[in-house]
């Protein structure tokens, strides 16, 4: 599933992003994921974003 960044109303609203992050975190924790699993997911996401940004700079 691709996320429509740039065209989504509110995508740049820090409050909306904070709510999204809190919701994802709560859902993961309530589904049995431990804090270390959430941290691993965050690291993976950052890795993907980093790769994409590096690709755009070339």
ZIRAHU-V22807 format. One record per residue. RES is the residue in one small letter. NEAR is the number of other C-alpha atoms within 8 Angstrom. Layout:
res={RES & RES}
near={NEAR & NEAR}
This chain:
res={x & x & x & x & x & x & x & x & x & x & x & x & x & x & x & x & x & x & x & x & x & x & x & x & x & x & x & x & x & x & x & x & x & x & x & x & x & x & x & x & x & x & x & x & x & x & x & x & x & x & x & x & x & x & x & x & x & x}
near={2 & 3 & 4 & 6 & 6 & 5 & 6 & 7 & 5 & 6 & 10 & 7 & 7 & 6 & 6 & 10 & 10 & 8 & 8 & 8 & 8 & 8 & 8 & 8 & 9 & 8 & 8 & 10 & 10 & 7 & 6 & 6 & 9 & 7 & 7 & 6 & 8 & 11 & 8 & 8 & 8 & 8 & 8 & 8 & 8 & 8 & 8 & 8 & 8 & 8 & 8 & 8 & 8 & 8 & 7 & 6 & 5 & 4}
